[in-house]
Amino acid sequence: MSAQGDAGSRVPGRAYVVGGAVRDALLGRPVHDRDWVVVGASAQQMLDAGFRPVGRDFPVFLHPRSGAEYALARTERKTAAGYRGFAVHADPSVRLEDDLQRRDLTINAMAQDEQGRIIDPWGGQRDLQLRVLRHVGPAFVEDPVRILRVARFAARLPDFHVHADTLGLMRQMVADGEVDALVAERVWQELARGLMEPAPRRLFEVLRDCGALARLLPEVDALWGVPQPAHAHPEVDCGEHLMLVLQAAAAEEAPLAVRWACLMHDLGKATTPRGEWPRHPGHEARGVALAAGIAARLRVAGDCAELAALAAAEHDHVHRSGDCAADEVLALLQRCDALRRPQRFEQLLQACRADHLGRGGDFARKPYPQAQRLRAALQAALAVDGGAVAAAAARSGARGSAIGAAVTQARSARVRQALQALDR
C-alpha cells in the first residue's frame, strides 16, 4: 500500500495514509477505505487546489477527482465535557506526529508516506505484534467515545486484549461521569458497529469490565448473576447466555436487527424477583417494556427496535411451537404479523435459532426444527387466497367477523395439512 493513492493529483503539502488502512495492511486484512492527512497546507490552499470542504467541525476536504477525504493535520484541546467539547487547531505548522498523538490507540496512530515508509512514533507496530489495545497518551481520557471504540476494536480483533493501563483510564473516565455526557445517537452508532463485528461478546465484556455497560445499558448489565434452570441452560448465568447467543448470531452472519433482538430478548429476566429464580415467569412482557425503553433512550433504528420487541414477546412461544396444534401455530403467525411481513418473521426465526444455540453443553449442537416447521406453516397460510375465501363466505351469507373467521379457518386447515406432512 502506498500513500500515492491519487497519483497525478495536486495535493498541497505532504499527504499521508493514516489510521485503519495502515493498521489493516500490516495485519494482512483487506483495506477498503483510506484516510489521508495533509501536513504543511492551509485550508485556503486546499480550496485553491480544487478540494471541496465537507468538515463542519474539522478541516476535511474531498479530492476533486477521486472523492477521497483529506484532512488537514490538526491538534485538539479539551474545552468541555463530552465528545464534542474540543477546540480544533489546524494550520501548516502542525506536524504529522502532533496529529497522530491525538488518536485513540497506538495501532490507529500510524501513517505511511508516498514511498511506503511507516511512520510509527507511538509503537503501533509493536502493539500489533503483542496483540494489545493500548492508548496513545494521556489525552485518551478527554473523549468518552474512545471507551466505545476500544470495546468495538476488541470485538473486531478478538485475539487482542486491552492493556491494563488503558483499562484503568477507561474505568476512571466512567467514574468521572464522562460516559454520561455521550449523546444517544453516537452510543447507538458505536454499539451497532460493534454488534456487527466477528466477536460481539467482546464489545460487552470490555464495556462491562470498565463499568461503562452499567451506565449505558444497565438493563443488559443486570443480567449477569441472574440464574436460569440448569437443565435447559448449562451455562446457568443469564449474562453468559446472552454472550453465547450473540456469538451464535455472529456465526450465522445475522444482520444487525437480528443481533440487536438477540441482545434484547431476555431483559425481563433481570427483573424477576429473587424468590422466583431460577424460573422467570412473565419475563417476556417485562422484557418488551425494557427493550422499548432502551430503543427510545438510544434512538435505536426502527427495524431493530421492532424486531427486538417481537423477539422479547414471542421467543419462548417460537421455541415451544413444535408441540402446538395448527390453530395455535396460526395464532403465533398472526401475532407476529408474519403473513404481511414474512421477511421480518424470518429474522425472528434467526434470532430464536441463535437463542437456542446460545447455550452451554450439547445444546449448541442440537437442531432447531421449530424454524422449519414455522416456515412451512407460514407458506401454507400464505397459499390461501384470503380474498377469494372472503368473497365465497360473503356469497354464502356470512357477514362481519364471520367472514374473517372463514379466512382463518381456511388458513388453519392448510397449516394443519402442512404440519401433518412434516410430521409423517
C-alpha positions, 0 to 999 in steps of 0.5 A: 500500500502506498500513500500515492493513492491519487497519483497525478493529483495536486495535493498541497503539502505532504499527504499521508495514509493514516489510521485503519488502512495502515493498521489493516495492511500490516495485519494482512486484512483487506483495506477498503477505505483510506484516510489521508492527512495533509501536513504543511497546507492551509485550508485556503490552499486546499480550496485553491487546489480544487478540494471541496470542504465537507468538515463542519467541525474539522478541516476535511476536504474531498479530492476533486477527482477521486472523492477521497477525504483529506484532512488537514493535520490538526491538534485538539484541546479539551474545552468541555465535557463530552465528545464534542467539547474540543477546540480544533487547531489546524494550520501548516505548522502542525506536524504529522506526529502532533496529529497522530498523538491525538488518536485513540490507540497506538495501532490507529496512530500510524501513517505511511508516506508516498514511498511506503515508509511507516511512520510509527512514533507511538509503537503501533507496530509493536502493539500489533505484534503483542496483540494489545489495545493500548492508548496513545497518551494521556489525552485518551481520557478527554473523549468518552467515545474512545471507551466505545471504540476500544470495546468495538476494536476488541470485538473486531480483533478478538485475539487482542486484549486491552492493556491494563493501563488503558483499562484503568483510564477507561474505568476512571473516565466512567467514574468521572461521569464522562460516559454520561455526557455521550449523546444517544445517537453516537452510543447507538452508532458505536454499539451497532458497529460493534454488534456487527463485528466477528466477536460481539461478546467482546464489545460487552465484556470490555464495556462491562469490565470498565463499568461503562455497560452499567451506565449505558445499558444497565438493563443488559448489565443486570443480567449477569448473576441472574440464574436460569434452570440448569437443565435447559441452560448449562451455562446457568448465568443469564449474562453468559447466555446472552454472550453465547447467543450473540456469538451464535448470531455472529456465526450465522452472519445475522444482520444487525436487527437480528443481533440487536433482538438477540441482545434484547430478548431476555431483559425481563429476566433481570427483573424477576424477583429473587424468590422466583429464580431460577424460573422467570415467569412473565419475563417476556412482557417485562422484557418488551417494556425494557427493550422499548425503553432502551430503543427510545433512550438510544434512538435505536433504528426502527427495524431493530427496535421492532424486531427486538420487541417481537423477539422479547414477546414471542421467543419462548412461544417460537421455541415451544411451537413444535408441540402446538396444534395448527390453530395455535401455530396460526395464532403465533403467525398472526401475532407476529404479523408474519403473513404481511411481513414474512421477511421480518418473521424470518429474522425472528426465526434467526434470532430464536435459532441463535437463542437456542444455540446460545447455550452451554453443553450439547445444546449448541449442537442440537437442531432447531426444527421449530424454524422449519416447521414455522416456515412451512406453516407460514407458506401454507397460510400464505397459499390461501387466497384470503380474498377469494375465501372472503368473497365465497363466505360473503356469497354464502351469507356470512357477514362481519367477523364471520367472514374473517373467521372463514379466512382463518379457518381456511388458513388453519386447515392448510397449516394443519395439512402442512404440519401433518406432512412434516410430521409423517 
